[in-house]
C-alpha cells in the first residue's frame, strides 16, 4: 500500500483567494524545481522556508506563487514535501497539477498524505482519523472532540493499557512453557486488580460513545401523542417555520416529518409522528407503522398530552429511551396533573425554553470541552466493546480458575482489539477502507 512516489493534489476547497497544492515523496522538491522558477532552485533551499517564484510552462508564466519546502522526516508525511500556494483559481490549479503530473508526480489518492503520515509513524491510526474529523467538524463540541483525539491523549491511554495487558499475557504464556512444573509467574491477585482497572477505563471510553455519537451525528427525537394534541404546532414552534402541516382534523399528519435544529452546539433531529392510536384507516395505519419505527430509531421520545390527562401509561416502543413528558395547551387550562412534566403552550410559545433546556441536558459536553477523551468513531466503539468482552471473560475465568492458556487467549484478543484502534494491529484492507474515505489532498 505504501510507496514513496511523488504524489500531488490540490489540498484546498475551491472558491478561496488562494489554493494550496501539496507535493510529497522522494524527489518532491526536484519535481517542483522542474516547473518553479525563483531566485534559486528549491532544492538549494533550507527546510521549512518559503520562496517566492513563478510556475512556468516552458517559456510561459502560469502563476506567481509561494513554495514552502519541507525535508524528511520533518513534514506531515515524513517525506520531502512542497506546498505551493497559488492564486485560488480552479483553472490555475488544474494547470499546475497537469504540469506536476507531466514532470514526475502522480495524482494522490484519497487520504494518501495521511496514510503516509501513519506509515511514517507521525500519527497513529486514531490520530489520522481525527485529522479527517477536524476538517469535517461543524461545531465547537465536534472540534473539541476531534482535536483532543488528534493530540493523542486517548491513543496514549490505549497504548498504556495495551502494554500492560501484553506484559501479563507474556507472563501467562511463560507459565505455559513451564506447565510441567506448575508455577505461576503472573500473580493472580495483581492480575485481577489490573483487569478490573483496565475494564473500568475501557468501559468508560466505550460508554463515552453515547455522547460522542450525539455530538457527531445529533440526537433523534420522536414527538409522540394523540392526534390534535399539538405535535405539528410544537415542531413549527421549534423550527419557527411552517414546514409541518397544522390542521383541525384529527389524524391528518399521516406521514412523519423530520426537521433539524441546533441547541447550544448539539443537533436535534425531530420527527413528528402520525400519533399512536388504533385505526381502521389504512393510510393512517401506515402512518402508525412509521411512528413505531420513528420511536425505535429515536434516542429521546417527547410524549405530548393535553392538560386534562391524569395519567400516562407506559409506551412499550420507547422502553429504554429517554422520555420527556410535555403537557401542551396550558393557555387553555391550568390543570397540572403530571409530576415532572414540562408544561407548554406550543401555540403561544410558552415553556419552549424549558423544553429546549431539558433536551440539551441529555448530552453532557462539559467533559469534551475540558479535553476528556470521548469516542465518536464507531470503529473504535466496536473495538472497545470487543476488548471489554474479552476482559470480562478473563475476569470471570480468573474467578472460576480457568487455565493460563485460555486466560492468555482472552487477553490476546483484548490487546488485539485495542491495537486495532491505534493501528498497531491492522491490515492493508482496513487501512485502505479508512483512508479511502478521506478526501483528496488530505
Ligand atoms: P397534531 O395532530 O398533534 O400535530 O396537532 P396540531 O399541531 O395539528 O394541532 C391541533 C390543533 O391544536 C390546532 O388547531 C392547533 O392550533 C391547536 N393547538 C396546538 N397547540 C396549542 C396550544 O398550545 N394551545 C391551544 N389552545 N391550541 C393549540
Boltz pocket constraint, residues with backbone or C-beta under 6 A from the ligand:
constraints:
  - pocket:
      binder: B
      contacts: [[A, 225], [A, 226], [A, 227], [A, 228], [A, 229], [A, 230], [A, 231], [A, 232], [A, 233], [A, 234], [A, 245], [A, 246], [A, 247], [A, 248], [A, 249], [A, 251], [A, 252], [A, 253], [A, 273], [A, 328], [A, 329], [A, 330], [A, 331], [A, 332], [A, 344], [A, 345], [A, 346], [A, 347], [A, 348]]
      max_distance: 6.0
